[in-house]
Amino acid sequence: RLASMHPAPWPGSPPPAPAAADTVGAHLRLDIAPWGVVYVDGQMKGLTPPLKQLWLQPGRHNIEVRNTGLPTHTETITIEAGKDVRLQHQFE
């Protein structure tokens, strides 16, 4: 079998930069415990953890974090270019 044409990233290397068209925006950093399914503006983005951050365009975004059997956590955040935002929530 041939090896992959795209080598794996070096351990500890930073995540790849956003594509050129997506360079205006900022990260939404996620700190959710114990876990949650993340929706941005109604679109599912993934499970956190392992998902730790999302790249979002500037503007207002409706964020929902769902954990089975518990009330949904909803926040509206405003992203400004180059200014990361942290979303923290503890499901209980």
Phi, psi and omega in degrees: 000144178279144176290156178302145178285345181244108182294153177292149178295151178294134180306134179084359180284152180293157179295155180298149179291152177299156177299156184308322182290343184251022186282346177264121181152200180198169179272142165260112181269131187253129176228083186244134178226144354284332177193166176193154174266126187260131175240135176239119180052041176085356180254128179293132181250337178146183183258132176240135341295160019273342180300127183244338181202156177228145176266121182237149175286156178301150178127184180272138180226138175268120182250130173237138174235123184244139176224121186315128175082358181238156179299140178293137175266124181236135176218147169254126181241156174244123178263130173246142182307127176079001181244101180295149180237141180250132175246120182238134177205140176243113175285135179227000000 
